[in-house]
Amino acid sequence: MDSPAAAASFQARGVKIPFDRAIIAQKLKRALRRNRYEAKEINAALRCVTAGDTVLELGGGLGYVASVLALKRAPKAIHSFEANPHLIAFQRQLHALNGIDTITAHNALLAPRKGKPQRFFVREDFLASSLLEEVPGKPVRSVETIEVRGLNATFNALKPDVFICDIERAEAALLPHLKYTGLRAAIIELHPQWIGASGVRAVFDAMHAAGLSYFPRWSDQKVVCFRKDWALK
């Protein structure tokens, strides 16, 4: 007979996912089971991450992307940053269910420099949760106070080999402040509808300044991959 945890979970890409109805709506469950949820980001990450890597993920969400990487690529460590404390609790449940001990879930925001804690507005639709107080049609569930850490201090302390970023607007506002040059690869999900052409240019300029070049073979539309020292063959 299945254990209670097993009975209340389902699988996607070999990852056991807790079926918490407060987080996993039926539409999201279908996308996960059909391997459609964050598919482009996961496919790019699986190409970039290798055994022994340290990965820094900005925008951990459900913890699903990091869990796929932990199980399929055996990185040394994954540091996943997520502002929504409700999702942090879900991530830790997910990690425990899969026996993953290489992921550290950080309930914190990264900013150009360390600052005072910020208010974060949690909504019923977790994808709509943000620093914005007003989002039309998206009522606030709770208001949380979240730690703000410095971008470069965090990178220098953790020394990641691979960087994954999926936070709307953050890619253009935050990445131009990055001074760390120890990355081998980065995967950025662009949101041109929010950041515009100037924001897209800012992302590419920031990655070039970090010593990385756009790698089209592993990129897919808005999910763009950057690598150090590559040549198409």
Secondary structure, 3 states (H helix, E strand, C coil): CCCHHHHCEEEECCEEEECCCCCCCHHHHHHHHCCCCCHHHHHHHHHHCCCCCEEEEECCCCCHHHHHHHHHHCCCEEEEECCCHHHHHHHHHHHHHCCCCCEEEECEEEECCCEEEEEEEEECCHHHCECCCCCCCCCEEEEEEEEEEEHHHHHHHHCCCEEEECCCCHHHHHHHHCCCCCCCEEEEECCHHHHHHHHHHHHHHHHHHCCCEECHHHCECCEEEEECCCCCC
